[in-house]
Amino acid sequence: MKGSFLRLCEIYETVEKLSSRNETIESMAEYLKELSPEDLRIAVKLSTINFRETLNVSWTTLSEALKGLYKLADADLYKAFNETGDIGSAIKSILEFRSLSRQTLLLTKPLTLEELNLLLREISKAEGSGSKYKKLKVLKGLFSKASPLEAKYLTRIILGDLRIGVKEGIIAKALSEAFHIPYKALERALMLSGDLAETAVLAKTHGLNGILNVKYIPFNPIKPMLAGMAYSIKEVIDEFKDRAAFEHKIDGARVQIHVFNGKVKVFSRGLKDVTSSLPEIVDIVKEETKLKDCVVEGEVIAVDFNGKPLPFQELMHRFKRLRGIEEEARKLPVKLYLFDVLVAEGSLMIDEPYITRRNYLIHRVESIPIVDCLITQNLEEAEDFYRRALEAGHEGVVAKRLDSVYHPGVRGREWLKVKGTLDALDLVIVGGEYGYGRRYKWISDYFLAALDPALENFTVIGKTFKGLTDAEFENLTKILENDVVKREGRRVWVKPRIVVEVIYNEIQKSRRYPSGFALRFARIARIRWDKNVEEADTIDKVRGIYLKQFERKSSIS
């Protein structure tokens, strides 16, 4: 019997209410082990893939389909969304309130996982002229077969967020439990294959032997190992208690470069193929005659014509460019620095210690620079190296244990990054948006503004939802709701009354805000109840910090 989508939605509904990770794994395992291989493949994909990118269906398109099918007005959606804080739950609520005819649903065959998969594939293939019409037609047909519960999770799947706390790691644990496969073995097979759905089918059909026999597949990107955070060089020295490698942390884009059979592919940190955006990187890698059948990692940075690093923001223009790439390459050259090797001459290197991997790079790479490194346990030497890294325009350093193996997709304490910091800013909350999920009743995403003395007003330079506790969100919401001067859907603008201390990675030029600036990775460090808004930092200070960044980096005028 073919698996029904309704049954999967019932499992999702159960899992959404669980607070225990172990209970979630157990519930998913019980469900997954009963599926046929093909239904298992589909269920795993539905539970882990971000379909928003795959389907390329915007909320505008989806809402048009839903309003057309169910005869909904914008007011209906808005009211239900405000009551539930989630668009999937809002659709379910509307359909239940309207008592969607069970007789109507009984007249249609239950939606199977196989049928859903085929319809989603049909949506993903719709391109070019008339693609929106095709997508609307398929979406209406799909939702016409759905019960209120199915409509809830269909909406979430299409928009790319199940919102039930089930990620790839949870599903991998559930598969391990369902098919009695040691988790470490399954995790390694997943890393080698790069496809959790196919790994799941292999576990079901061939058991442990099949999982142990998985080999690395060329051009399959490997999830990057991630560094933990340290706040000083002394913290690193005290924690490692041994000699460590301190590498420059370059303010660029991390890339993974695959070289097999004379062909080169470049993948981004998010494992997207960006080969076509970086033709000069492909060319210089091909010139490295000793780099064969390998996977290496590095950082790509944008540089000026004197070779001085440019801000990360400039580099992103290259990654987003789809046309005129050769012209852009002439206008905005890039440089590659290598720092690790994951596959060498067809063999995995991830279980080798860091120092072995680095030495391999040193002896094999001839012309591509390798990230500068200092191996020491001496605090003064390490701090001097860190200072020089900042002076050279880099973000800071990454400290690595010499014996650390490479753990794909894991953020641990074997690697620790220490980054230079810019002055914190005291900014004023001038607006915000209500959140989603458990935050849907709180104003929890704040517009942050600096004082503009010339205009005797505040000008927005950033937005963040990070840094505060739930209790602080709740308290701020009570205050801000009394200060609302304008409402725009779930967005509100408020009287400037609350000052917050904000930390960030960088100040960038931006057309998003009238100020012309935007904070990168802004985070609220604390609420400054002791400060009046007149004491907030000015846009002149923001401009000064922005210019100060170029004491170490170049800029494009």
SVG drawing of the C-alpha trace seen along z (x, -y; Angstrom):
<svg xmlns="http://www.w3.org/2000/svg" viewBox="-20 -70 77 76">
<polyline fill="none" stroke="black" stroke-width="0.4" points="0.0,0.0 1.3,-3.4 2.1,-5.8 -0.3,-8.7 0.7,-12.3 -1.9,-12.6 -0.1,-10.0 3.1,-12.0 1.2,-15.2 -0.2,-13.4 3.4,-12.5 4.5,-16.1 1.5,-17.3 2.6,-14.9 6.2,-15.9 5.4,-19.6 3.9,-19.2 6.8,-17.2 9.5,-19.0 11.8,-16.0 14.4,-15.4 14.5,-11.7 10.7,-11.4 10.9,-13.2 13.5,-10.8 11.5,-7.8 8.3,-9.0 10.0,-9.6 11.9,-6.3 8.6,-4.4 7.1,-6.0 10.1,-5.8 10.7,-2.1 7.3,-1.1 7.6,-2.9 8.5,-1.3 11.9,-2.3 10.4,-4.8 8.0,-6.3 11.0,-6.5 13.0,-8.4 10.1,-10.9 9.3,-11.3 13.0,-12.0 13.2,-14.7 9.9,-16.3 11.3,-16.4 14.7,-17.9 14.9,-19.7 14.2,-23.5 11.7,-23.3 11.4,-27.1 14.6,-27.2 13.7,-24.0 10.2,-25.1 10.8,-28.8 7.3,-29.6 7.0,-32.9 4.4,-33.7 2.7,-36.0 2.2,-33.1 1.1,-30.7 -1.3,-33.1 -2.8,-33.8 -3.4,-30.1 -4.9,-29.7 -7.2,-32.8 -8.3,-31.6 -9.1,-28.1 -10.6,-28.8 -12.2,-32.2 -10.2,-33.9 -9.7,-37.6 -6.5,-39.2 -8.3,-40.1 -9.1,-36.4 -5.4,-35.4 -4.2,-38.4 -6.7,-37.7 -5.9,-34.0 -2.2,-34.7 -2.4,-37.2 -4.2,-34.5 -1.8,-31.7 1.5,-33.3 2.1,-30.8 0.8,-30.9 0.4,-27.1 -1.6,-27.0 -3.6,-30.0 -4.7,-28.1 -5.6,-25.1 -7.7,-27.3 -9.6,-28.9 -10.4,-25.6 -11.6,-24.1 -13.7,-27.2 -15.3,-26.9 -15.9,-23.2 -14.3,-22.0 -16.6,-19.4 -15.4,-15.9 -17.7,-14.6 -15.7,-16.7 -12.5,-15.1 -14.0,-11.6 -14.7,-12.0 -11.0,-12.5 -8.4,-9.8 -6.1,-10.3 -3.0,-12.2 -0.1,-9.8 3.6,-10.6 4.3,-9.5 1.7,-11.7 2.8,-14.7 6.4,-14.1 5.4,-14.1 3.3,-17.3 6.2,-19.1 8.6,-18.0 6.1,-19.4 6.1,-22.7 10.0,-22.8 10.2,-22.2 7.9,-25.1 10.2,-27.7 10.1,-30.6 7.1,-32.1 3.8,-31.0 5.6,-29.3 3.6,-31.2 0.3,-30.1 1.6,-26.5 2.6,-26.7 -0.8,-28.2 -2.6,-25.4 -0.6,-22.7 -0.8,-24.4 -4.6,-24.7 -4.9,-21.0 -2.6,-20.0 -4.5,-21.9 -7.8,-20.8 -6.9,-17.3 -5.7,-18.4 -7.4,-18.2 -6.9,-21.2 -4.0,-19.3 -2.4,-18.5 -2.9,-22.1 -1.0,-23.3 2.1,-21.2 1.9,-21.6 2.1,-25.4 5.1,-25.0 6.9,-22.6 6.4,-24.9 7.6,-27.9 10.7,-26.0 10.1,-25.7 8.3,-22.8 8.6,-24.6 8.6,-21.4 12.2,-21.3 13.0,-18.3 16.3,-18.9 18.7,-16.6 20.4,-15.5 17.1,-14.4 16.1,-12.4 19.6,-10.8 19.2,-9.8 15.7,-8.4 17.1,-6.4 19.8,-5.0 17.2,-3.8 14.7,-2.6 17.2,-0.4 19.6,0.5 22.6,-1.3 25.3,-2.8 24.9,-6.5 28.6,-7.2 28.4,-4.7 25.3,-6.3 26.7,-9.8 29.8,-8.9 27.8,-7.3 25.8,-10.5 28.9,-12.6 30.3,-10.5 27.0,-10.3 25.8,-13.8 22.2,-12.6 20.2,-11.7 17.3,-10.3 19.5,-7.8 21.3,-7.0 18.0,-6.2 17.0,-3.8 20.4,-2.1 20.0,-1.6 16.5,0.0 17.4,2.2 21.0,3.2 21.5,2.6 24.8,2.0 26.8,3.7 25.4,1.3 26.1,-1.7 29.7,-0.6 30.4,-0.1 29.5,-3.7 32.4,-5.3 33.2,-9.0 31.5,-10.3 33.6,-12.9 32.0,-16.4 29.8,-15.6 30.4,-18.6 31.3,-17.9 29.7,-19.9 32.3,-22.3 33.7,-21.9 32.9,-25.0 34.9,-26.9 33.7,-27.8 34.1,-31.3 36.8,-32.5 37.0,-36.1 40.7,-36.5 44.0,-34.8 44.6,-34.1 41.3,-32.1 42.6,-29.9 46.0,-29.4 44.3,-28.5 41.8,-26.1 44.2,-24.3 47.0,-23.9 49.3,-23.0 50.9,-24.2 48.2,-25.3 48.1,-26.5 46.9,-30.1 45.7,-30.9 44.6,-34.2 40.8,-34.5 40.3,-36.0 37.2,-38.1 36.1,-36.3 33.8,-33.6 34.7,-30.1 34.8,-27.7 35.3,-24.0 37.1,-23.2 36.8,-19.7 39.4,-18.5 38.7,-15.2 39.8,-13.9 40.9,-17.4 37.6,-19.0 37.2,-21.7 34.0,-22.6 33.7,-25.3 31.1,-25.1 30.1,-27.8 30.0,-27.4 26.3,-26.5 27.4,-23.8 26.0,-25.6 27.8,-25.2 29.4,-28.6 31.9,-27.5 30.5,-29.8 30.8,-32.8 34.6,-32.3 36.2,-31.4 39.6,-32.7 39.6,-30.4 39.0,-27.5 41.9,-28.6 44.5,-28.9 43.5,-25.6 43.9,-23.8 47.5,-25.2 48.3,-23.3 49.6,-20.1 50.0,-18.3 46.4,-18.8 44.7,-15.7 41.6,-13.9 41.2,-16.1 39.0,-18.3 40.6,-21.5 39.1,-24.3 40.0,-27.9 38.8,-31.5 38.1,-33.8 38.5,-37.5 37.9,-40.5 41.0,-42.7 41.8,-46.0 44.4,-46.4 47.1,-46.7 46.1,-43.3 44.6,-44.9 41.4,-43.2 38.0,-44.7 35.0,-44.4 33.0,-41.1 30.1,-43.1 32.0,-43.7 32.8,-40.0 29.1,-39.1 28.6,-41.0 30.6,-38.3 28.6,-35.4 25.3,-37.0 26.4,-37.8 24.7,-35.6 25.7,-37.6 28.7,-39.6 31.0,-37.5 34.1,-38.1 33.7,-41.8 32.9,-41.7 36.1,-39.6 38.1,-42.4 36.5,-45.1 36.5,-43.1 39.4,-40.6 39.5,-37.9 42.2,-36.0 42.2,-32.5 43.9,-31.3 43.9,-27.6 43.7,-26.2 42.7,-22.5 42.5,-19.3 39.6,-16.9 40.3,-14.4 43.8,-13.8 44.5,-11.6 41.0,-10.0 41.5,-9.2 39.6,-10.8 41.9,-12.9 39.3,-14.0 40.5,-11.5 44.1,-12.7 45.2,-15.3 45.2,-18.9 49.0,-19.2 49.2,-16.3 46.6,-17.9 48.3,-21.3 51.7,-19.7 50.1,-18.0 49.0,-21.3 52.3,-22.9 54.1,-20.2 51.6,-19.9 50.5,-23.5 52.9,-25.5 51.4,-28.9 48.2,-29.3 48.9,-31.0 48.2,-29.0 46.7,-30.9 49.4,-32.3 49.9,-30.2 51.8,-30.4 52.3,-27.3 53.0,-28.3 51.9,-28.1 53.4,-31.4 50.8,-34.1 52.9,-37.1 53.8,-35.5 50.1,-34.5 48.8,-38.0 51.4,-39.7 50.3,-37.4 46.6,-38.3 47.4,-42.0 49.3,-41.7 46.3,-39.8 44.0,-42.7 46.5,-45.2 46.5,-43.3 42.8,-43.7 41.7,-40.3 38.9,-39.4 41.2,-37.9 42.6,-34.3 41.3,-30.8 43.2,-28.6 43.3,-24.9 44.5,-22.0 47.3,-20.3 45.8,-16.8 42.2,-17.8 40.5,-15.7 38.0,-17.2 34.4,-16.8 32.0,-17.7 29.1,-19.9 30.2,-20.1 30.8,-23.3 33.1,-22.3 36.0,-23.6 38.8,-21.9 38.9,-25.1 38.3,-28.5 38.0,-31.8 39.0,-35.1 37.7,-38.1 38.5,-41.8 35.7,-43.9 34.4,-47.3 33.1,-49.8 29.6,-48.9 26.9,-51.3 24.1,-52.7 21.1,-52.8 17.4,-53.5 14.6,-51.1 12.2,-53.0 10.2,-50.1 9.8,-46.4 8.0,-43.3 6.1,-40.6 7.9,-37.3 6.8,-33.8 6.2,-30.6 6.6,-31.0 7.5,-34.7 4.4,-35.6 2.9,-37.7 6.1,-39.6 7.6,-42.5 11.0,-40.8 12.7,-42.0 13.8,-45.6 14.7,-48.5 17.8,-50.2 18.5,-53.9 21.3,-56.4 20.7,-60.0 21.0,-62.4 21.7,-65.8 21.4,-67.6 17.8,-66.4 17.1,-66.3 15.7,-62.8 16.7,-59.2 17.8,-57.3 17.7,-53.5 21.0,-51.6 20.0,-48.0 17.6,-45.4 18.0,-42.4 16.1,-39.8 19.1,-38.5 20.5,-38.9 17.5,-39.2 15.9,-36.6 12.2,-35.6 11.5,-37.6 13.1,-40.7 11.1,-40.3 7.9,-40.1 8.7,-43.1 9.8,-45.2 6.6,-44.3 4.5,-45.6 6.4,-48.9 6.6,-49.3 2.9,-48.5 2.1,-51.6 4.4,-53.7 3.1,-52.6 2.6,-55.6 1.9,-53.6 1.0,-50.0 1.8,-48.3 0.5,-44.7 2.8,-43.0 5.2,-45.9 5.0,-48.8 6.8,-52.1 7.2,-53.5 8.2,-56.6 12.0,-56.5 12.3,-55.7 14.5,-52.6 18.3,-52.6 20.1,-49.3 23.8,-48.5 24.5,-46.8 27.5,-44.7 28.1,-43.8 30.7,-42.5 30.9,-45.3 29.2,-48.5 28.4,-48.3 27.1,-50.8 23.4,-50.0 20.5,-51.3 18.1,-49.5 18.0,-52.4 17.9,-56.2 21.0,-56.5 23.1,-54.7 24.5,-52.3 23.6,-48.8 25.0,-46.8 26.2,-43.3 25.3,-40.6 23.9,-43.0 23.1,-41.7 21.7,-43.4 24.2,-43.1 22.0,-44.7 19.2,-47.2 20.5,-50.5 17.8,-51.5 20.3,-54.0 20.4,-56.1 18.1,-58.6 17.6,-58.6 19.5,-61.9 22.6,-60.0 22.4,-57.6 25.3,-57.4 25.1,-59.6 25.2,-58.9 28.5,-60.7 30.0,-58.1 28.6,-55.4 30.2,-57.0 33.5,-57.4 33.5,-53.7 32.7,-52.8 35.7,-54.8 37.9,-53.4 37.4,-50.0 39.4,-51.1 42.5,-51.9 43.0,-48.1 40.9,-47.4 40.6,-49.0 37.4,-50.4 35.6,-50.9 34.5,-54.5"/>
</svg>
